Structures are given as structure tokens and as C-alpha cells.
Amino acid sequence: MNTKELAVIKQAIINEIEGFEFYRLASKQAENEESKNAFETLAQEELVHIEWLKKVYENISHGKDDDLILAYEVEAPSPKIFMWGNIDRQKASLAISVFSIAIQMERESVKFYDTASQNTDNDKLKKFYKTLSLWEQTHLNQFSDEYEKLKEQWWDAQGFAPM
């Protein structure tokens, strides 16, 4: 396997570590237990991505890329696993900020994995990257939907809801 493929996976690991740290910080800043748990769940999902990517890196660097396909076939999580309704609407400013940053992070992750998928000749890695992109897209959609709800509620609470 070439060094380009390994570099992509190393960067993906760093990206996922950044996501983990961000969600962990958001969890620590959360003002109620439900919000804390929601962000901690996201942090734990990022850890799963990190472990997968480390295994993929290990396999590729040791010439075991044939082991990739079955070991990492995973469907994107169901939107039901998140309880965003538990975010404290009275103190939505922090939540809005967190969701806005999360949207940016997830959007960049989708782009990163889509680009990685397009730029690899390894069909197994291509499929793996597409799986990760789908997972990140699911998060992006969830964050975007919730962000819009929070934004409307925040505007209303500030007395300048759009007409």
C-alpha cells in the first residue's frame, strides 16, 4: 500500500480525535445530565471511528488490506439513538454554538471521506470511506435539523423571531 493511503488514514485519525475532544468538552460544559449524556455519546462514537481507523492503518501498513472489507461494514446509526429533545432550551446559547461548530466539523468530515473515497484505487478502502462518510452525513443531518429548531427558539426567546 502506498504512503498516500497511509497519510489519508493518519489524517482521518487526527480528525476523529479532534471530534472526540470537542464532544467531550461540550459534554463537560453541558448544563444538564441529558445534554451531557448526548454529547458523551457522540464522543464515544468518535472513539469507535478512531479504533476502526487505527486497525485499518495497521492492516494496510502490514499488507493485510484484504482484511478490511468485512471487519468494518457498519450501517450509519439510527437517528433514534440521539435524544436532542433533552437539550436545555432555556439556555440554548451554548447548545446553538456547539451545534454550529459540530455542523462545520461533520460537513468537513463528509468532504474528507468523500474525497478520500474518490482518490483511492483500493475498492475496500473506497467502501470503508463511503461508510464513514455516510455515518458523518447522518450526524450532519441530525445537527442541522436540531440547530434550526434551537435557532428559532433562541430568536423567539430574544424577542426577534423572524416573521
KOLKOLFI-964469 format. One record per atom (N, C-alpha, C): x, y negated, z negated; atom name. Coordinates in Angstrom, 3 decimals, always signed. Atoms other than C-alpha are relative to their C-alpha. Layout:
REM residues N
NODE          u          v          w   name
NODE          X          Y          Z     CA
...
***
This chain:
REM residues 163
NODE          u          v          w   name
NODE     +0.852     +1.174     +0.000      N
NODE     +0.000     +0.000     +0.000     CA
NODE     +0.893     -1.231     +0.000      C
NODE     -0.857     +1.169     -0.116      N
NODE     +1.339     -3.417     +0.828     CA
NODE     -0.143     -0.950     -1.196      C
NODE     -0.025     +0.926     +1.133      N
NODE     +2.176     -6.179     -1.606     CA
NODE     -1.145     -1.006     +0.064      C
NODE     +1.140     +0.907     -0.125      N
NODE     -0.647     -8.347     -0.224     CA
NODE     -1.203     +0.541     -0.774      C
NODE     +1.122     -0.615     +0.718      N
NODE     -3.239     -5.894     -1.578     CA
NODE     +0.215     -0.074     -1.508      C
NODE     -0.304     +0.057     +1.427      N
NODE     -1.496     -5.774     -4.942     CA
NODE     -0.144     -1.423     -0.527      C
NODE     +0.118     +1.394     +0.419      N
NODE     -1.355     -9.579     -5.107     CA
NODE     -1.462     -0.407     -0.168      C
NODE     +1.433     +0.295     +0.093      N
NODE     -5.109     -9.804     -4.473     CA
NODE     -0.559     +0.573     -1.299      C
NODE     +0.527     -0.637     +1.216      N
NODE     -5.828     -7.385     -7.286     CA
NODE     +0.551     -0.680     -1.250      C
NODE     -0.558     +0.725     +1.146      N
NODE     -3.457     -9.185     -9.666     CA
NODE     -0.739     -1.324     -0.216      C
NODE     +0.751     +1.263     +0.127      N
NODE     -5.235    -12.471     -8.922     CA
NODE     -1.415     +0.267     -0.506      C
NODE     +1.343     -0.356     +0.468      N
NODE     -8.602    -10.781     -9.419     CA
NODE     +0.005     +0.266     -1.509      C
NODE     -0.107     -0.262     +1.437      N
NODE     -7.449     -9.605    -12.851     CA
NODE     +0.070     -1.317     -0.768      C
NODE     -0.095     +1.307     +0.659      N
NODE     -6.472    -13.161    -13.789     CA
NODE     -1.347     -0.709     +0.018      C
NODE     +1.319     +0.636     -0.101      N
NODE     -9.830    -14.468    -12.536     CA
NODE     -0.963     +0.575     -1.030      C
NODE     +0.907     -0.646     +0.952      N
NODE    -11.687    -11.940    -14.666     CA
NODE     +0.394     -0.316     -1.443      C
NODE     -0.454     +0.383     +1.347      N
NODE     -9.558    -12.755    -17.720     CA
NODE     -0.492     -1.404     -0.324      C
NODE     +0.500     +1.357     +0.211      N
NODE    -10.469    -16.415    -17.285     CA
NODE     -1.498     +0.024     -0.309      C
NODE     +1.429     -0.135     +0.271      N
NODE    -14.144    -15.433    -17.139     CA
NODE     -0.257     +0.538     -1.397      C
NODE     +0.132     -0.573     +1.342      N
NODE    -13.787    -13.299    -20.255     CA
NODE     +0.228     -1.064     -1.069      C
NODE     -0.329     +1.016     +1.000      N
NODE    -12.144    -16.124    -22.181     CA
NODE     -1.064     -1.100     -0.044      C
NODE     +1.037     +1.029     -0.045      N
NODE    -14.745    -18.645    -21.020     CA
NODE     -1.260     +0.465     -0.724      C
NODE     +1.225     -0.487     +0.625      N
NODE    -17.709    -16.486    -22.054     CA
NODE     +0.195     +0.248     -1.489      C
NODE     -0.290     -0.193     +1.427      N
NODE    -16.032    -15.643    -25.330     CA
NODE     -0.058     -1.339     -0.733      C
NODE     +0.082     +1.337     +0.600      N
NODE    -15.598    -19.358    -26.067     CA
NODE     -1.446     -0.490     -0.069      C
NODE     +1.412     +0.399     -0.005      N
NODE    -19.213    -20.004    -25.070     CA
NODE     -0.750     +0.719     -1.115      C
NODE     +0.628     -0.771     +1.068      N
NODE    -20.276    -17.258    -27.460     CA
NODE     +0.306     -0.617     -1.363      C
NODE     -0.392     +0.598     +1.288      N
NODE    -18.348    -18.882    -30.305     CA
NODE     -0.665     -1.356     -0.223      C
NODE     +0.637     +1.313     +0.112      N
NODE    -19.972    -22.260    -29.565     CA
NODE     -1.517     +0.075     -0.073      C
NODE     +1.455     -0.150     -0.018      N
NODE    -23.490    -20.860    -29.336     CA
NODE     -0.580     -0.316     -1.370      C
NODE     +0.604     +0.464     +1.244      N
NODE    -25.853    -22.224    -31.927     CA
NODE     -0.972     +0.990     -0.615      C
NODE     +0.848     -1.022     +0.613      N
NODE    -27.951    -19.120    -32.465     CA
NODE     +0.500     +1.380     +0.400      C
NODE     -0.493     -1.371     -0.186      N
NODE    -27.434    -15.385    -32.590     CA
NODE     -0.330     +0.551     +1.387      C
NODE     +0.393     -0.505     -1.324      N
NODE    -29.336    -14.654    -29.370     CA
NODE     +0.916     -0.532     +1.095      C
NODE     -0.892     +0.594     -0.995      N
NODE    -27.244    -17.077    -27.329     CA
NODE     +1.390     +0.593     -0.127      C
NODE     -1.316     -0.574     +0.269      N
NODE    -24.088    -15.783    -28.949     CA
NODE     +0.092     +1.400     +0.619      C
NODE     +0.014     -1.364     -0.539      N
NODE    -25.035    -12.213    -28.005     CA
NODE     -0.045     +0.017     +1.523      C
NODE     +0.091     +0.054     -1.466      N
NODE    -25.917    -13.170    -24.414     CA
NODE     +1.373     -0.292     +0.604      C
NODE     -1.317     +0.344     -0.534      N
NODE    -22.531    -14.786    -23.833     CA
NODE     +1.033     +1.080     -0.314      C
NODE     -0.921     -1.092     +0.335      N
NODE    -20.727    -11.964    -25.612     CA
NODE     -0.197     +1.172     +0.962      C
NODE     +0.274     -1.047     -0.986      N
NODE    -22.441     -9.502    -23.258     CA
NODE     +0.734     -0.297     +1.300      C
NODE     -0.713     +0.384     -1.221      N
NODE    -21.038    -11.436    -20.303     CA
NODE     +1.508     +0.175     -0.166      C
NODE     -1.432     -0.182     +0.252      N
NODE    -17.587    -11.448    -21.880     CA
NODE     +0.373     +1.476     +0.104      C
NODE     -0.281     -1.433     -0.045      N
NODE    -17.764     -7.686    -22.279     CA
NODE     -0.059     +0.531     +1.430      C
NODE     +0.049     -0.420     -1.400      N
NODE    -18.777     -7.263    -18.637     CA
NODE     +1.278     -0.393     +0.735      C
NODE     -1.256     +0.412     -0.615      N
NODE    -15.709     -9.235    -17.618     CA
NODE     +1.117     +0.961     -0.402      C
NODE     -0.998     -0.988     +0.428      N
NODE    -13.613     -6.797    -19.679     CA
NODE     -0.104     +1.281     +0.827      C
NODE     +0.199     -1.191     -0.846      N
NODE    -15.136     -3.925    -17.685     CA
NODE     +0.649     -0.240     +1.361      C
NODE     -0.630     +0.327     -1.290      N
NODE    -14.086     -5.675    -14.466     CA
NODE     +1.513     +0.064     -0.113      C
NODE     -1.452     +0.011     +0.199      N
NODE    -10.580     -6.163    -15.861     CA
NODE     +0.538     +1.424     -0.025      C
NODE     -0.456     -1.390     +0.093      N
NODE    -10.249     -2.477    -16.714     CA
NODE     -0.072     +0.693     +1.350      C
NODE     +0.104     -0.596     -1.334      N
NODE    -11.506     -1.406    -13.280     CA
NODE     +1.149     -0.470     +0.869      C
NODE     -1.049     +0.565     -0.848      N
NODE     -9.089     -3.747    -11.573     CA
NODE     +1.382     +0.503     -0.398      C
NODE     -1.291     -0.544     +0.443      N
NODE     -6.176     -2.545    -13.688     CA
NODE     +0.182     +1.435     +0.496      C
NODE     -0.084     -1.384     -0.497      N
NODE     -6.984     +1.061    -12.739     CA
NODE     +0.233     +0.021     +1.506      C
NODE     -0.195     +0.086     -1.449      N
NODE     -7.240     +0.115     -9.079     CA
NODE     +1.440     -0.394     +0.297      C
NODE     -1.388     +0.428     -0.190      N
NODE     -3.905     -1.689     -9.307     CA
NODE     +0.958     +1.156     -0.256      C
NODE     -0.855     -1.142     +0.347      N
NODE     -2.318     +1.318    -10.994     CA
NODE     -0.052     +1.067     +1.095      C
NODE     +0.144     -1.005     -1.056      N
NODE     -3.707     +3.716     -8.383     CA
NODE     +0.708     -0.428     +1.279      C
NODE     -0.597     +0.477     -1.243      N
NODE     -2.627     +1.569     -5.462     CA
NODE     +1.515     -0.061     -0.108      C
NODE     -1.445     +0.141     +0.140      N
NODE     +0.824     +0.864     -6.836     CA
NODE     +0.717     +1.344     -0.066      C
NODE     -0.580     -1.347     +0.028      N
NODE     +1.368     +4.618     -7.239     CA
NODE     -0.458     +0.856     +1.182      C
NODE     +0.387     -0.709     -1.212      N
NODE     -0.044     +5.522     -3.832     CA
NODE     -1.195     +0.922     -0.170      C
NODE     +1.167     -0.854     +0.246      N
NODE     -3.271     +7.012     -5.211     CA
NODE     -1.283     -0.684     +0.448      C
NODE     +1.190     +0.734     -0.402      N
NODE     -5.716     +4.869     -3.269     CA
NODE     -1.152     +0.905     +0.413      C
NODE     +1.094     -0.916     -0.307      N
NODE     -7.720     +7.976     -2.332     CA
NODE     -0.938     +0.178     -1.184      C
NODE     +0.821     -0.146     +1.195      N
NODE     -9.000     +7.975     -5.908     CA
NODE     -0.968     -1.157     -0.201      C
NODE     +0.776     +1.217     +0.237      N
NODE    -10.706     +4.601     -5.502     CA
NODE     -1.500     +0.168     +0.186      C
NODE     +1.380     +0.105     -0.441      N
NODE    -13.999     +5.351     -3.864     CA
NODE     -1.038     +0.460     -1.032      C
NODE     +1.007     -0.502     +0.915      N
NODE    -15.895     +7.465     -6.371     CA
NODE     +0.142     -0.571     -1.402      C
NODE     -0.228     +0.456     +1.358      N
NODE    -14.333     +6.110     -9.519     CA
NODE     -0.650     -1.355     -0.287      C
NODE     +0.457     +1.364     +0.239      N
NODE    -15.725     +2.611     -9.007     CA
NODE     -1.304     -0.338     +0.700      C
NODE     +1.286     +0.294     -0.601      N
NODE    -19.083     +2.978     -7.344     CA
NODE     -0.977     -0.327     -1.116      C
NODE     +0.870     +0.473     +1.057      N
NODE    -21.294     +0.916     -9.595     CA
NODE     -0.990     -0.967     +0.611      C
NODE     +0.989     +0.951     -0.479      N
NODE    -24.510     -0.916     -8.945     CA
NODE     +0.093     -1.273     -0.825      C
NODE     +0.049     +1.254     +0.746      N
NODE    -24.911     -4.535     -9.932     CA
NODE     -0.976     +0.164     -1.157      C
NODE     +0.870     -0.153     +1.157      N
NODE    -26.513     -4.905    -13.360     CA
NODE     -1.395     -0.530     +0.273      C
NODE     +1.368     +0.474     -0.110      N
NODE    -30.238     -5.332    -13.642     CA
NODE     -0.129     -1.347     -0.687      C
NODE     +0.200     +1.284     +0.667      N
NODE    -31.298     -8.893    -14.402     CA
NODE     -0.651     +0.143     -1.370      C
NODE     +0.675     -0.195     +1.278      N
NODE    -33.260     -7.438    -17.336     CA
NODE     +0.967     +0.090     -1.174      C
NODE     -0.908     -0.141     +1.133      N
NODE    -30.100     -6.969    -19.386     CA
NODE     +0.286     -1.330     -0.671      C
NODE     -0.240     +1.306     +0.586      N
NODE    -29.890    -10.716    -19.989     CA
NODE     -1.285     -0.549     -0.577      C
NODE     +1.149     +0.597     +0.661      N
NODE    -32.231    -12.439    -22.384     CA
NODE     +0.203     -1.516     -0.056      C
NODE     -0.286     +1.425     -0.041      N
NODE    -31.712    -16.009    -21.220     CA
NODE     -1.095     -0.806     -0.658      C
NODE     +1.074     +0.695     +0.701      N
NODE    -35.050    -16.939    -22.733     CA
NODE     +0.360     -0.302     -1.441      C
NODE     -0.413     +0.220     +1.381      N
NODE    -33.242    -16.823    -26.055     CA
NODE     +0.930     -1.194     -0.165      C
NODE     -0.847     +1.181     +0.109      N
NODE    -31.062    -19.831    -25.241     CA
NODE     -0.805     -1.097     -0.687      C
NODE     +0.662     +1.039     +0.781      N
NODE    -31.947    -22.619    -27.676     CA
NODE     -0.321     -1.203     +0.887      C
NODE     +0.411     +1.078     -0.900      N
NODE    -33.956    -25.072    -25.574     CA
NODE     +0.089     -1.374     -0.672      C
NODE     -0.080     +1.274     +0.699      N
NODE    -33.828    -27.774    -28.275     CA
NODE     +1.397     -0.602     +0.114      C
NODE     -1.383     +0.470     -0.092      N
NODE    -30.059    -28.021    -27.971     CA
NODE     +0.578     +0.486     +1.321      C
NODE     -0.314     -0.533     -1.317      N
NODE    -29.829    -27.403    -24.265     CA
NODE     +1.254     -0.611     +0.631      C
NODE     -1.156     +0.653     -0.632      N
NODE    -26.905    -29.757    -23.539     CA
NODE     +1.183     +0.939     +0.141      C
NODE     -1.108     -0.950     -0.073      N
NODE    -24.277    -27.151    -24.383     CA
NODE     -0.325     +1.103     +0.999      C
NODE     +0.384     -1.077     -0.913      N
NODE    -26.198    -24.452    -22.536     CA
NODE     +0.072     -0.463     +1.452      C
NODE     -0.056     +0.519     -1.366      N
NODE    -26.530    -26.647    -19.435     CA
NODE     +1.447     -0.071     +0.473      C
NODE     -1.414     +0.104     -0.360      N
NODE    -22.795    -27.317    -19.456     CA
NODE     +0.606     +1.374     +0.245      C
NODE     -0.530     -1.359     -0.143      N
NODE    -21.958    -23.652    -19.957     CA
NODE     -0.507     +0.631     +1.288      C
NODE     +0.550     -0.588     -1.213      N
NODE    -24.314    -22.573    -17.185     CA
NODE     +0.578     -0.647     +1.245      C
NODE     -0.572     +0.686     -1.152      N
NODE    -22.955    -25.211    -14.820     CA
NODE     +1.405     +0.522     +0.304      C
NODE     -1.358     -0.529     -0.188      N
NODE    -19.380    -24.028    -15.355     CA
NODE     -0.056     +1.454     +0.444      C
NODE     +0.134     -1.415     -0.365      N
NODE    -20.463    -20.394    -15.158     CA
NODE     -0.408     +0.149     +1.466      C
NODE     +0.415     -0.038     -1.407      N
NODE    -22.178    -21.075    -11.825     CA
NODE     +1.212     -0.210     +0.897      C
NODE     -1.203     +0.261     -0.795      N
NODE    -18.934    -22.514    -10.461     CA
NODE     +0.937     +1.212     -0.002      C
NODE     -0.888     -1.163     +0.110      N
NODE    -16.919    -19.564    -11.757     CA
NODE     -0.526     +1.173     +0.809      C
NODE     +0.584     -1.136     -0.717      N
NODE    -19.313    -16.978    -10.348     CA
NODE     +0.023     -0.244     +1.505      C
NODE     -0.044     +0.330     -1.434      N
NODE    -19.522    -18.783     -6.997     CA
NODE     +1.407     +0.243     +0.551      C
NODE     -1.386     -0.217     -0.428      N
NODE    -15.718    -18.753     -6.759     CA
NODE     +0.357     +1.487     +0.010      C
NODE     -0.258     -1.444     +0.031      N
NODE    -15.629    -15.070     -7.736     CA
NODE     -0.608     +0.695     +1.210      C
NODE     +0.649     -0.578     -1.184      N
NODE    -18.108    -14.171     -4.999     CA
NODE     +0.853     -0.284     +1.231      C
NODE     -0.837     +0.379     -1.144      N
NODE    -15.995    -16.098     -2.482     CA
NODE     +1.303     +0.794     +0.015      C
NODE     -1.274     -0.705     +0.104      N
NODE    -12.807    -14.481     -3.736     CA
NODE     -0.147     +1.452     +0.452      C
NODE     +0.172     -1.413     -0.356      N
NODE    -14.143    -10.916     -3.451     CA
NODE     -0.455     +0.180     +1.445      C
NODE     +0.393     -0.076     -1.410      N
NODE    -15.806    -11.582     -0.094     CA
NODE     +1.218     -0.176     +0.906      C
NODE     -1.215     +0.227     -0.781      N
NODE    -12.531    -12.954     +1.273     CA
NODE     +0.932     +1.202     -0.084      C
NODE     -0.864     -1.174     +0.171      N
NODE    -10.577    -10.038     -0.200     CA
NODE     -0.524     +1.170     +0.826      C
NODE     +0.603     -1.086     -0.774      N
NODE    -13.022     -7.613     +1.410     CA
NODE     +0.246     -0.179     +1.496      C
NODE     -0.211     +0.283     -1.418      N
NODE    -12.666     -9.297     +4.800     CA
NODE     +1.463     +0.140     +0.416      C
NODE     -1.423     +0.022     -0.333      N
NODE     -8.879     -9.386     +4.598     CA
NODE     +0.736     +1.307     -0.265      C
NODE     -0.673     -1.275     +0.230      N
NODE     -8.187     -5.769     +3.721     CA
NODE     -0.333     +0.979     +1.120      C
NODE     +0.233     -1.065     -0.970      N
NODE     -7.787     -2.872     +6.112     CA
NODE     -0.378     +1.299     -0.700      C
NODE     +0.307     -1.187     +0.792      N
NODE     -8.382     -0.382     +3.312     CA
NODE     -1.504     +0.062     -0.236      C
NODE     +1.454     -0.102     +0.103      N
NODE    -12.014     +0.759     +3.588     CA
NODE     -0.474     +0.201     -1.438      C
NODE     +0.389     -0.234     +1.396      N
NODE    -12.093     +1.885     -0.037     CA
NODE     +0.083     -1.286     -0.807      C
NODE     -0.101     +1.298     +0.680      N
NODE    -10.864     -1.470     -1.304     CA
NODE     -1.095     -0.939     +0.491      C
NODE     +1.066     +0.829     -0.571      N
NODE    -13.304     -3.206     +1.040     CA
NODE     -1.316     +0.275     -0.717      C
NODE     +1.237     -0.383     +0.691      N
NODE    -16.171     -1.285     -0.555     CA
NODE     +0.039     -0.431     -1.465      C
NODE     -0.164     +0.403     +1.394      N
NODE    -14.826     -1.954     -4.051     CA
NODE     -0.203     -1.501     -0.160      C
NODE     +0.145     +1.451     +0.060      N
NODE    -14.545     -5.703     -3.413     CA
NODE     -1.452     -0.413     +0.249      C
NODE     +1.406     +0.329     -0.267      N
NODE    -18.072     -5.764     -1.982     CA
NODE     -0.863     +0.297     -1.227      C
NODE     +0.724     -0.325     +1.225      N
NODE    -19.344     -4.067     -5.147     CA
NODE     +0.192     -1.094     -1.040      C
NODE     -0.274     +1.069     +0.964      N
NODE    -17.633     -6.664     -7.323     CA
NODE     -0.664     -1.312     +0.428      C
NODE     +0.655     +1.200     -0.503      N
NODE    -18.960     -9.458     -5.100     CA
NODE     -1.498     +0.038     -0.308      C
NODE     +1.418     -0.146     +0.299      N
NODE    -22.494     -8.113     -5.500     CA
NODE     -0.276     -0.225     -1.480      C
NODE     +0.155     +0.179     +1.446      N
NODE    -22.067     -7.983     -9.271     CA
NODE     +0.067     -1.494     -0.345      C
NODE     -0.167     +1.425     +0.271      N
NODE    -20.834    -11.585     -9.345     CA
NODE     -1.159     -0.808     +0.579      C
NODE     +1.147     +0.689     -0.599      N
NODE    -23.649    -12.679     -7.000     CA
NODE     -1.229     +0.139     -0.877      C
NODE     +1.120     -0.199     +0.921      N
NODE    -26.179    -11.186     -9.413     CA
NODE     +0.111     -0.974     -1.167      C
NODE     -0.206     +0.967     +1.083      N
NODE    -24.664    -13.249    -12.228     CA
NODE     -0.279     -1.423     +0.493      C
NODE     +0.193     +1.335     -0.563      N
NODE    -24.624    -16.341     -9.997     CA
NODE     -1.488     -0.315     +0.135      C
NODE     +1.441     +0.219     -0.162      N
NODE    -28.322    -15.942     -9.183     CA
NODE     -0.684     -0.205     -1.347      C
NODE     +0.590     +0.131     +1.330      N
NODE    -29.211    -15.488    -12.844     CA
NODE     +0.331     -1.359     -0.611      C
NODE     -0.411     +1.284     +0.556      N
NODE    -27.203    -18.521    -13.920     CA
NODE     -0.698     -1.149     +0.719      C
NODE     +0.624     +1.075     -0.775      N
NODE    -28.608    -20.671    -11.127     CA
NODE     -1.465     -0.163     -0.371      C
NODE     +1.412     +0.058     +0.384      N
NODE    -32.198    -19.788    -11.984     CA
NODE     -0.172     -0.614     -1.384      C
NODE     +0.115     +0.498     +1.364      N
NODE    -31.693    -20.442    -15.675     CA
NODE     +0.445     -1.454     -0.096      C
NODE     -0.473     +1.385     -0.002      N
NODE    -29.736    -23.634    -15.032     CA
NODE     -1.116     -0.943     +0.441      C
NODE     +1.087     +0.846     -0.490      N
NODE    -32.657    -25.065    -13.050     CA
NODE     -1.080     -0.173     -1.062      C
NODE     +1.005     +0.095     +1.076      N
NODE    -35.078    -24.266    -15.893     CA
NODE     +0.499     -0.902     -1.127      C
NODE     -0.564     +0.808     +1.080      N
NODE    -32.778    -25.760    -18.527     CA
NODE     +0.089     -1.472     +0.391      C
NODE     -0.140     +1.376     -0.478      N
NODE    -32.151    -28.853    -16.423     CA
NODE     -1.340     -0.727     -0.052      C
NODE     +1.339     +0.605     +0.025      N
NODE    -35.878    -29.529    -16.035     CA
NODE     -0.431     -0.289     -1.437      C
NODE     +0.380     +0.198     +1.397      N
NODE    -36.447    -29.068    -19.760     CA
NODE     +0.823     -1.105     -0.647      C
NODE     -0.856     +1.041     +0.564      N
NODE    -33.495    -31.272    -20.624     CA
NODE     -0.440     -1.374     +0.493      C
NODE     +0.477     +1.262     -0.554      N
NODE    -34.696    -34.019    -18.276     CA
NODE     -1.274     -0.443     -0.719      C
NODE     +1.271     +0.311     +0.663      N
NODE    -38.142    -33.822    -19.838     CA
NODE     +0.244     -0.487     -1.429      C
NODE     -0.301     +0.372     +1.384      N
NODE    -36.701    -33.997    -23.373     CA
NODE     +0.650     -1.390     -0.069      C
NODE     -0.647     +1.309     -0.037      N
NODE    -34.701    -37.095    -22.355     CA
NODE     -0.950     -1.104     +0.464      C
NODE     +0.992     +0.965     -0.424      N
NODE    -37.830    -38.776    -21.020     CA
NODE     +0.171     -0.484     +1.426      C
NODE     -0.115     +0.402     -1.395      N
NODE    -36.749    -38.966    -17.410     CA
NODE     -0.099     +1.179     +0.954      C
NODE     +0.273     -1.115     -0.887      N
NODE    -38.105    -35.839    -15.828     CA
NODE     -0.398     -0.546     +1.367      C
NODE     +0.376     +0.468     -1.328      N
NODE    -38.418    -36.217    -12.070     CA
NODE     -1.498     +0.136     +0.228      C
NODE     +1.443     -0.003     -0.262      N
NODE    -41.885    -36.939    -10.740     CA
NODE     -0.334     +0.942     +1.116      C
***
